[in-house]
Amino acid sequence: MSDGQTRRGFLESTMAVAGAALAPACLRRTAGKPSDIRVEDVRFKYQDYLYRTPLKFGGVATDRITILDVLCRVRTRDGKVAHGFGSMPLGNVWSFPSKTLSYDQTLSAMKALTSKVRDLLADYPEQQHPVDITWALEPTYLEAAESVAAALALAEPIPKLCSLVVVSPFDAALHDALGKAYGRSVYSMYGPEHMAHDLSRYLGSRFAGRFLQEYVRATPQPRMPLYHLVGALDPIEDSDITERLDDGLPETLPEWIRDNGLTHLKIKLNGNDLDWDIERVLRVDRVAAVTQRERGVDDWVYSLDFNEQCPDVQYLLAFMRRVQQKAPDGFARVQYIEQPTARDLAANRENVMHEAAQMKPVVIDESLTDYESLRLAREMGYSGAALKACKGQSLALVLGAAIQEHEMFLCVQDLTCPGASLILSAGLSAHVPTVAGIEANARQYVPVANEGWQEQYPGLFQVTDGTVDTSILNRPGLSLPPRTTL
């Protein structure tokens, strides 16, 4: 595959699609590995929770979450049978933003696609590594999304990002099952011993002879800083609260900093009100500075997230310059800026980030759905990228390799992931080198969904020193508890 060839084009050039799940001919010709898996059964269910307090992103406030849980049973070539688990919030407000479709309509579309993904994976006949299974099926998953949109007569197509979110817990379950079949962390199973293809299959000739294991830690980084979210609707000080929740959790920013020992703050911004955005950062910095001085802490950092709401790059540059002028110390603490303008990069080629990226790393997030989008982002001046477990373990690892090879700033972010989905996100953060920190927003917005997990992973779900214990994420599979039923 040439560097410029798309995945869909590559697959179409090597296979004639006959049925929903036929593998590429080159995969079928490749000698298999003993650890290759075949899917024998796939099941799923949903969990629904209300948020403790609303969270606003992309200009929309949300107060609920639907979690998709997936369980699969696989068999290896050498006869081992194992179950794998995956879990992820559907996150339709983020992955399927729409001005014409309602929350219920986009969520229903994702659920309809879930059923199709389940059937396609269950019927897939090949025996391969999880990365190759998901890679081979992705074009068919995207075609399924098109058929769902047509069947539901949606006014808009289902975005690729949305499809990736639906597929992600299925993909995670495959990786989890592979590791559990051998009683090993799957992060130690990304080399030629277990993978039939090097990275050139997914990323082009530049990566010939290179395998994922070169870009993934076999054992996790033992501790990582936690990035705490300061949402656009969150109270900063007591004066912002009209009525306290009094549920035993912190409510203001100083309370969170003291309770969790925070040193990393992610500030959500609106992107459509320059004065508000500037004042929000200045206020967070003032309050944080007072609180950190009281704690005797000298070093802390911020990330800034516009959720693609800036109208253009000029807005971002004006914002950066004014914050730097008004609070030079606060601006110096900014570690990176996340996806400031619209996610459709090809339709907004004028919003180049070269000048902004000279001041701070500018990170692609919503736009990042494949290698082609990463290369376009680099061309447009983006200097960093955010991986997300909700886009799939396979895609995250492959893109993580490309991001490292291109020496870009790298971070991992979650989708307000509770319970098992946080373990997947944290595991990705701890095993991909150079990642800046971990997000764990569910502890703030939907802590009820974490109940029961704190006891099993106390160092991950209970934060007191501003860091999380990721050394425990070295258990079989993706470090999720073994289970055979949903």
N, C-alpha and C positions, 0 to 999 in steps of 0.2 A: 504494500500500500504506500503510495506517495504521500508526502507530508500534506499536500493540498487536497487529498481525496477524502470525502466525507465517509462516515461509517455506513450510512445507507447506500451510498454509491458503491462502496467496496463490497458490501454484502450482495447487492444486486448483480454485481459483475461476477460473483463466484457461486451463485445459486439461483435456481428457478424456484420461486415460491410455490410450493404445492401443499396446501394445507396451512394451518396457522402456525406450526412450530417446527418446520423443517430446518435443520442446521446447515450452515455453510459447507460446501463440499470439501474445502480445505481442512475444516475441523474433522470431518468424517475420515479423511485420509490420514490424519496424524495419528501416530501410535499413541495409545492412551497410557495414562499413569495408573498404578494400582489404586491410588486414592481418589480417582475420578468418581463422581457421584451421579446417580440417577435418582430422580424424584419419584417416590412411590405414592405419596399422599400429601395433600396440602389442605389446610383448614384455616379459617379466620373468624374473628369476632370483633365487635366494637365495644369501647367503653366511653361513656360520656360524663363530663364533669363541668361544673360551673366554676368560673374564676373567683378567687377571693376578692380581687379588685380588678377593674378593667385595664386592659393593656392596649395602647394605641400604637399602631405602626402603619406606614403607608397611607396616613390620613384617615384611617378607619379604626375605631375602637371595637374590641371584641371582649366578650365576657364568658366564653365557653370553649370547650375543647372536645374533639372526638378523636379517640385513639384507635388505631388499627393494629390488632395483634394477629400474628401469623405463626402457625406451627406446621412444619413439614417433616416428613420421614424420608430418609434417603438410604440408598445402598451403594457401597463402594464396589469397585471392580474385584477387590479381594474379599468381598463378602461381608464386610462390616455394615451393621445397620444402626442408624442413630437418628434422633430427633433434633431439630434445630428450631429456635424461637427468634422472632423478630417483632419489633413494636415501634410505632411512630405516630405522632399526631398528624392528622390529615392537613391541618393548617391551610384551609382553603382561602382564608382572607389574604394570606401571604402568597400562596402559590397560584391562586386563581382570582386575582383582583378583577372586579368588574363593576362598571357603572350601569349596566343594564340587567345583570342577573342578580338575584337575591342570594343571601347567605345559604338558605335552604336549597336553592337550585344548584349552586356550585358544589355544595356538600353532597347532594344526591348524585350529581354527575361523577364525583370521585368514588362514591359507593358503587355505582353501576360499573365503573371501570375496574374497581377492585374484584368484582365477580369475574370479569373477563380475564384479568391477569391471573387469577387463581386457576381458571380452566386452562389457559395457555401453558402455564408452568406445569400443571399436573399432567398434561398431555405431551410434554416435551420428551422425546424418546432417547435423546443422546445421553452419554455418560461422560461428564467433563468436570473441570474445575468450576467452582461457582462464578468466577469472573467471566469465563467463557460462556457459561449458560446465560447469564444476564446480558452479555455482549451480543450473543446470537439472537436473543429474543427481543432486544430493545426495538428494532424496527417494527416487529409485529405488535408489541405493546403500543407503540405510537399509532399504528393503524387501528388498533382497538379503540384508542381514544377518539379517533376520527369517527368511527362507527357509533360510539356512544353519543357523541355530540349530534350526529345526524338523527339517531333514533329518538333522542330527547328533544329534537328541534331547538337546540340551544341557539341563542342569538350570536354567540361567539364560540370559536373553537376552544377545546381544552388545551391550555398551554403545555408545552413540553415540560416545563418546570413542575407543573401539577402532576403530570404523568409520572415523573421521576419520584415524586413524593409517595404516590400510591404504590409504586413498585418497590420502594426502599425496604419496607419490612419483609417482603418476600425475599429480596436479595440478601438481607441480613440473616434470615433464617437458613439460607443455603450455606453461608460462611460459618454460622454457628454449628450447623450439623456436621460440616466437614471436620472441624476441630474436635467436636465431641466424639466423632467416630474413632478418633485416635487418642483421645484423652490429652490433647495438646491445645495450647492457644493457637488459633488459626493464624495469628500474626507471624508464627514461625513456619507457615506453610505457603509462602509466596515466592518460592524459588524454583529452579528447574527440577528438583526432586518431585514436585507436586504440580507444576504448571507446564503444559505442553507448548506454550508460546511465550516468547520474550515480549518486551514492551513495543517492539516495532509493529506488532499486529494491531495495537491500539493507538500508537502515537507516531508511526512512521519510521523511516529508515534511520533517522538520527539515533534511535534507541535500539538498534540491532545488537543482539547479544546482551542486553541489559534486562534484568528481571526486577519485579516489584521489591524483592527482598533487599535490594540496594537502597531503597528509599523508605523503608519501613523498619522500625525497631522491632526485633523479635521479643524483647521484654519492654515493659512500659517505663517511661520516665516516672520516678517514684512519687513526686509531688509537683503540682502545677498551680499557678495563681488562678484565682476565681475572678472572672469579670462579672460584677454586679450590675444589673440593668437599672438605670434611672429613666423610667418611662416618661413620656411627655405629659401624662396625666398624674404622675406620682407626686405626692407631697414632698417638698424639700425640707420645710421646717414646720413647727407646730402651727404657725399662723395659716398654713395651707389646708389644715384639717378642719372641716366643719363638724364632723362627728367621728370619733375614733371607733375603730373596729373592736379594739380590746379583745383580740383573739389569742393573745400571748406572743404574737410575732411583732417584730419592729415595724414601725409605720413611717417614720421620717428618715431622711438620709443619715443624720448623725446616729440615730438609733441602729440602723443597719450597719454602719461602719464600726461602731463599738461592739455590737453583738457578734458580728462575723469577722472582725479584725480586717476589714477590707483595705486593699491597696490598689485595686483595679476597678474603675467605674466606666461603664458604657452609657453614654448620654444619647437618648433618642431626641431627634430634632424634627421640626415640622417641614422645613424646606420651602415654605411658602410665605414666611413672614420673617424677613431678615432681622429686624430689630428684636423680635421675640427669640429667635434662635441664638443671637449673640448674647442677650441678657440671660437666657437659660444656662449657657455655658459659664458665663461670668458668675452667676449666682451659685451654681453647683461648685465652682472652684472656690468661691469665698467661704461657703459653708464647710466644704471638705477641708480647706486649709485650717480653719479654726478647730475642727474636730481632730484632725491629724496632729496638730500641735499639742492639743490636750493629751493625746495618746503618746506623744514623744516620737511620732513617725515623721521622717523627713522625705521619704521617697514614695510616691504614688503616681499612677498614670491614668489617662483617660483614652477611650476610643469614642468617636463621634459617628452616629448612624443617622443618615438622612432618609433611609429607605426609599431611595430613588426619587424623592419629591422635589429636589431643586429644579427650577425651570431650565437652567442652563449652567454652564461652567462659570460664567461671569458671576452668578450668584454665589457660588462656592468660593471663588477667589476674593470677592468682596467680604464675605464672612470671615475667611481666614485672616485677611489683612487687618480687619477691625478687631478681631479677638486678640491677635498678636500685639496690636497697638495698645489696647486697653488692659490686657492682662498677659504680659510677656512670659511670666513664670507659669501661668496656667496653660498658655499655648505650648510652652516647652514640654509640658507633661502629656500632650496629645501623642499617643503611640501610633494611631492610624485613623483614617477616615474611610467610612464604608459606603459604597454604592451611592454617590451623591445624586446622579441624574438617571434618566429613564433606562429601564432594563433592556430595551430594544436598541442595542448599540448600532446595528446596521442602519437603522432609520434615523439615528441621531449622530452621524459621524462628525458633526461640527463640535460636539462636546468632548474635545480632546483634553486629557488630564496632564499633559507634559509639565505645564507650569505649576499646577497644584502639587504634582508628585515630587517636584523639587523641594517643596516645603515640608510635606509629610507623605508617608505612604498612602496611596489611594487604592482601595481594595474593591475588586469586583465580587459581587455576591449574587443577587437575583439574576444577573445576566449569565452567570457561569453554568452552562448546561452540557457542555461538551468541549473537546479540545479546540474546535474551530472558534468557539466564542472566547476561549482563553487567548488564542493567538490574535484575534481581532482586538481584544482588550489591551494587549501589550502594544499593538500597533497604535492604539489611540491614547497611549500614555499611562494606562493603569500600571502601578508598580507592585501590586499585591493581589492576593486572592483569598477568598474564604471558602473553606470546605465545610460541608454539612452532611451529617449522617442521613438526613432526610432526602438527600439526592441519591443515596445508594452507597453501600460500602464499596462495591466494585468501581463505580465511577470516581468516588472520592480518592481511592488509593491510586488509580491510574492518573487522575489529574494532579494529585499530590506529587507524584513522581515528576510530571512535567513542570510544575511550579517550582520544585526544588532545582531541577536541571536549569531552569531559566533564572535562577537566583532571585526570585520574587519574594516579597514579604508574605508570610503565610500564617493564617489563623483558622481556627475552627469555631463555628457558632452553632447554637442549637435553635430549635423551633419551639421554645418553651417545653422542652422534653422532660416529662416526669418518668419515674420508675425505670423500667427496662430501656426505654428510649434514651434516657440520660446516660445509662451505662454504655450504650452504643456510641453516643456522641463523645463521652469522656474517653472511651477506649480509643477512638480515632485520634483525639487530641494527644493522648499520651504515647501513641505508637508512631505518629508521623513527626519526624525530626523538624526542628525550627519553629514549631507551632508556639504562638505567643501566650496562650492561656486557655481556660475552659469557661464556658458559659453554663449556667444552671438556673435559668429563669423560673422554672416551675416551683422552686422553693419559695418564691415571692408571690406568684400569681395563682398557682393551683397546688398548694401543698397537700391537699387531701389525696391527690393522685400519687403522692410519694409514701403514703402510709404503708407500713410493712416492709418497705425497702430500707429505711434507716437502720433497722436492726441487722440486716444482712450485709449492708455496705456502709457502716457508720462514718467512715472517713470521707466518703463521697457525698453523702446526703446531709451531714452535719458539719458545718463550717464554723471554725472559731478563730483561726489565725490567718484568714484570707487566702488559704490554699486548700486544695483537696488532695486526699490520699489516692493516688492512682496506681500505687504499687500492687493493689489488690486486683487490678484488671489484667491478670495474667493466668486466669483460670481457663479450663477447656473451652473451646469454641470462641465466642465473643465475650466470655466471662459472665454470661447470664446463667441463672440457676437452671439445672436440668429439669425438663418437664416433658410429659408425654400427652398431656391433655390441655385444652384451653379452658 
